[in-house]
Amino acid sequence: MKNSLSYGMRSRMATVVTPILLLLALMAFPVARAIHSMGEESPFSQEITTDRDLVVSASGGTICWGLKRGENGSVPEIPSTYKTLMAQYGALYVGDTGKKTIYLTFDEGYENGYTAKILDTLKNHGVKAIFYITGDYFEQNPELIRRMIEEGHSVGNHSMNHPSLAAVSVKQAQDEILQLHRLVEETFGYEMCFLRPPKGEFSEGVLRLCKDLNYRCMLWSFAYKDWVVSEQKGADYALETVLKNLHPGAILLLHAVSSDNAAALGEIIAKSQQAGYVFGNPEDLMP
């Protein structure tokens, strides 16, 4: 009788408790999903900042690159303290702001099928660019990298594994840079000299390391939210966004995974030239 009673009580408790647990789980799911989404926020979100929080300095001296966009062809703003720091270590985010020379740079985190078209367009227009690659891109796309080099473009170091270089030790950061450097040199006979810090995050120590390794740290004066492949807005949007943010000495960051960028690139080049801009060779930015 006792066992029968215990079983009946357990059965009724299970009948009551199970729906409650299920309800709690359903209530918790949106919260967990929101937290997960926060963790997946793009590391490039600061590229499109337009407010007065120009560059965010986090604990530990990490600098998350961001800009206040200029208007009517003016150069985007950054605090003078960061201009001084970058000048000390030879880092740059713009070219000569006294000339209407601008520079195309592409970040290549992975191949989405558009780089060959981008290279075709650059070749047709006689424009040189720099392509920042990672270790994974090196391993997966050697023929595209070979073509970049053979057609006179620059290949830049975006690190072996794409960590925040400011968040790892100096030794780890050095390994991230040199491992990819050696692979590219041994495979293609090409020596990289520009570094773009992953996620736009760096520190004074990272800038010092770049200089010690004979690299120049290159950031950017323009970028927009083009890396989300499921949220492309069309070639016209890409064209308009780039053109309205041109300024003398601009270093343009475009993501090669973007179908919009690939489709709009020819018009971006042509209309920029019509506006009096000249596309410089990024190699000229090496001191």
C-alpha positions in Angstrom: 0.0 0.0 0.0 2.8 2.4 0.9 4.6 1.7 -2.4 1.4 2.2 -4.3 0.7 5.5 -2.5 4.3 6.7 -3.1 4.0 5.8 -6.8 0.7 7.7 -7.1 2.1 10.7 -5.4 5.2 10.7 -7.6 3.0 10.3 -10.7 0.8 13.3 -9.6 3.9 15.4 -8.8 5.4 14.6 -12.2 2.1 15.6 -13.8 2.3 19.0 -12.1 6.0 19.7 -12.1 6.7 18.8 -15.8 4.6 21.5 -17.3 6.1 24.0 -14.9 9.6 23.1 -15.9 8.6 23.3 -19.5 7.2 26.7 -19.1 10.3 27.9 -17.3 12.5 26.6 -20.1 10.3 28.4 -22.7 10.6 31.6 -20.7 14.3 31.3 -20.4 14.9 30.6 -24.2 14.5 34.2 -25.4 16.9 35.4 -22.7 19.5 32.8 -23.6 19.1 33.5 -27.2 19.5 37.3 -26.6 22.7 36.6 -24.6 24.0 34.4 -27.4 23.2 37.0 -30.0 25.0 39.7 -28.0 28.1 37.4 -28.0 27.9 37.2 -31.8 27.7 40.9 -32.4 30.1 41.7 -35.2 33.6 42.9 -34.1 33.3 45.5 -36.8 30.4 47.3 -35.3 32.6 50.3 -34.4 33.3 50.8 -38.1 29.9 52.5 -38.6 29.8 54.6 -35.4 28.6 58.1 -36.0 28.3 59.5 -32.5 30.9 61.3 -30.3 32.2 58.1 -28.8 34.9 58.0 -31.4 37.3 55.3 -30.1 36.4 53.1 -27.2 39.3 52.3 -24.8 38.5 49.2 -22.8 40.2 47.9 -19.7 43.8 46.6 -20.2 44.5 49.3 -22.8 42.6 47.7 -25.7 41.5 50.1 -28.3 38.5 49.3 -30.4 38.7 51.2 -33.6 35.9 53.6 -34.4 35.3 56.9 -36.2 33.0 59.8 -36.4 32.3 60.1 -40.1 32.9 63.4 -41.7 30.5 65.4 -43.9 30.8 66.8 -47.3 34.2 65.2 -48.0 35.8 66.0 -44.6 38.1 63.6 -42.9 36.6 61.5 -40.1 37.5 62.4 -36.6 39.5 60.6 -34.0 40.9 61.9 -30.7 44.3 63.7 -30.9 45.7 61.3 -28.3 45.2 58.4 -30.7 46.7 60.4 -33.6 49.8 60.9 -31.5 50.0 57.2 -30.5 49.6 56.0 -34.1 52.1 58.5 -35.4 54.6 57.2 -32.8 54.5 53.7 -34.2 53.8 54.4 -37.8 50.2 53.2 -37.9 47.7 54.8 -40.2 44.0 55.1 -41.0 44.3 57.7 -43.8 46.7 58.6 -46.5 47.6 62.2 -47.4 44.5 64.2 -46.6 45.8 67.0 -48.7 45.4 65.0 -51.9 42.3 63.3 -53.5 44.1 60.0 -53.5 42.1 57.1 -52.0 42.9 53.5 -51.3 40.9 50.3 -51.7 41.4 47.5 -49.1 39.5 44.2 -48.8 39.2 42.0 -45.8 39.2 38.3 -46.7 38.0 36.4 -43.6 36.7 33.6 -45.9 35.9 33.2 -49.6 32.2 33.7 -50.6 32.7 33.4 -54.3 33.2 37.1 -55.2 37.0 37.7 -55.0 37.6 36.6 -58.6 35.0 39.1 -59.8 36.6 41.8 -57.7 40.0 41.0 -59.2 38.4 41.2 -62.7 37.0 44.6 -62.0 40.2 46.0 -60.6 42.1 44.7 -63.6 39.6 46.2 -66.0 40.0 49.6 -64.3 43.7 49.5 -63.7 43.3 49.9 -59.9 45.4 48.2 -57.3 44.2 47.2 -53.8 45.3 45.4 -50.7 43.7 42.1 -49.6 44.0 41.2 -45.9 44.0 37.4 -45.5 43.9 35.0 -42.5 45.5 31.6 -42.1 42.3 29.9 -43.1 42.0 32.0 -46.2 45.6 31.1 -47.1 44.9 27.4 -46.7 41.6 27.4 -48.6 42.4 29.8 -51.5 46.0 29.7 -52.6 45.2 30.3 -56.3 43.3 33.5 -55.5 46.2 34.7 -53.4 48.6 33.9 -56.2 46.5 35.8 -58.6 46.4 38.9 -56.3 50.2 38.9 -56.2 50.7 38.3 -59.9 48.3 41.1 -60.8 50.2 43.6 -58.7 48.0 43.8 -55.7 49.2 43.8 -52.1 48.5 41.0 -49.7 48.1 42.1 -46.0 48.4 40.1 -42.8 45.1 39.7 -40.9 46.7 37.2 -38.5 46.8 33.4 -38.6 43.7 32.7 -36.4 41.9 36.1 -36.2 42.1 36.7 -32.4 42.1 40.1 -30.8 45.9 40.7 -30.7 45.3 43.1 -27.8 43.8 40.2 -25.7 46.7 37.7 -26.1 50.3 37.8 -24.9 53.0 39.6 -26.9 54.5 36.1 -27.8 51.1 34.9 -29.0 50.5 38.1 -31.0 53.9 37.7 -32.6 53.3 34.1 -33.5 49.9 35.1 -35.0 51.7 37.6 -37.3 54.9 35.6 -38.1 53.3 32.3 -38.8 51.2 33.6 -41.6 54.0 35.8 -42.8 56.3 32.8 -43.2 53.7 30.7 -44.9 53.0 33.4 -47.5 56.7 34.1 -48.0 57.6 30.4 -48.4 54.7 29.6 -50.7 54.6 32.7 -52.9 57.9 34.4 -52.4 56.0 37.4 -51.2 56.8 39.4 -48.1 53.8 41.1 -46.4 54.4 44.4 -44.8 50.9 45.7 -43.7 48.9 44.4 -40.8 45.2 45.0 -40.1 44.4 44.0 -36.5 41.5 41.5 -36.3 38.3 42.9 -35.0 39.8 46.4 -35.2 41.2 45.8 -31.8 44.8 46.8 -30.8 46.8 48.4 -28.1 50.0 50.3 -27.8 51.8 47.0 -27.3 50.4 45.7 -30.6 51.5 48.9 -32.4 55.0 48.5 -30.9 55.1 44.9 -32.0 54.1 45.8 -35.6 56.9 48.3 -35.8 59.4 45.9 -34.3 58.5 43.3 -37.0 58.8 45.9 -39.8 55.0 46.0 -40.3 52.8 49.0 -40.7 49.5 48.8 -38.9 46.7 49.9 -41.3 43.2 50.7 -40.0 40.6 52.5 -42.1 38.7 55.8 -42.5 35.6 54.3 -44.0 33.7 51.0 -43.6 30.0 50.1 -43.4 28.0 47.0 -42.4 28.7 45.0 -45.5 29.9 41.7 -44.0 26.5 40.2 -43.1 25.8 38.1 -46.2 22.1 37.6 -45.4 21.5 41.4 -45.1 22.8 42.7 -48.4 20.9 45.7 -49.7 21.8 45.9 -53.3 24.6 47.4 -55.4 23.0 50.9 -55.5 23.1 51.0 -51.7 26.7 50.1 -51.6 27.6 52.6 -54.3 25.7 55.5 -52.6 27.2 54.6 -49.1 30.7 54.6 -50.4 30.4 57.7 -52.6 28.9 59.9 -49.9 31.8 59.1 -47.5 34.7 59.7 -49.8 37.3 62.2 -48.6 40.9 63.0 -49.5 43.3 60.3 -48.3 40.5 57.8 -47.6 41.4 54.2 -46.8 38.2 52.2 -47.7 37.5 48.9 -46.0 35.2 46.7 -48.0 34.5 43.0 -47.2 35.0 40.7 -50.1 32.2 38.4 -48.9 29.6 41.1 -49.9 27.7 40.6 -53.1 26.8 44.3 -53.0 30.5 45.3 -53.1 31.3 42.9 -55.9 28.4 44.2 -58.0 29.0 47.9 -57.3 32.8 48.0 -57.4 33.1 49.1 -61.1 30.7 52.0 -60.5 32.4 52.9 -57.3 35.7 53.2 -59.1 34.2 55.1 -62.1 32.1 57.6 -60.2 34.9 58.2 -57.6 37.2 59.1 -60.5 34.5 61.3 -62.0 34.5 63.2 -58.7 38.2 63.8 -59.1 39.6 61.1 -56.9 42.6 58.9 -57.9 43.0 55.4 -56.6 46.5 55.0 -55.2 48.6 51.9 -54.8 48.6 50.8 -51.2 52.3 50.0 -51.5 52.9 53.7 -51.6 51.7 54.0 -48.0 54.7 52.1 -46.8 57.3 54.6 -45.5 
